[in-house]
């Protein structure tokens, strides 16, 4: 998946946290919504500027970061 198509880091937006391109919605915003039980459909209903592909990119980004950082117990 080409994450650069969906996710960018801009120091001038949301304190440089990864955001979905064309929005001010951060990767962590979407992950928190999913973790709190929202479905992709509910997120898109509340934030119609998002697509299922964008949400999938967030999940892929998180999985990729997890693999690079490892797991501390």
N, C-alpha and C positions, 0 to 999 in steps of 0.2 A: 504494500500500500504506500502510495506517495503522500506522506504526512504533510509535506510542504504545500500541498494543494489545499489543506484544511486548517493547519495549525501554524501559528506564527508567534514569535516573541518580539514584542515591540516595547522598548523601555518607556515609551510615552503612554502606554495603555496598561492599566491594571498593574502598575508597579513592575512591569517586565515579566509578569507571569504568562505562561502559554495561553493564548486565546484562540478561539475559532475565527478564522479570517472573515472579515466583513461584519463582525459583531464585537461586543465587549464582554462576551461570555467566556469565562476561563474553562480550561480543561477540568480544574478542580470543582467548578460549579456543577458541571455535568456529572462528574463522578459522584459528588455528594447527592445529587438528585437520584441517581440510580441506586446508590447505597441506601437511601431512605425509602426505597420501594417504588419510585416512579418508573413507569414503563417508558420505552422510547416514544410510543405514541402519545402519552401524556405530556412528555417534555415538548414534543413538536407542537402539540395543541396549545401549550402555554407560551412557547417560543417559536412561532411559525417561521422565523428566519433560519431555523435549524432544519437539517435533513437527517434522515436515518444514516446516510453515508457519513455525515459529520460526527454523529454520535459513535458510529463504529470506529471512526478515526481516533476519537478520544480513548476508546477502549484499547485499540491497538497501541496508541501512544503510551498508555499506562502499563500495558503488558511489556512493551519494549523497555520502558524505564525500569520496571521491576527486574527484568533479566540483567540489566546493566548494573544495577545497584546491589543486587543480591538481597538476602533476607537476614536481618539481624534479630536474633532471639534473645 
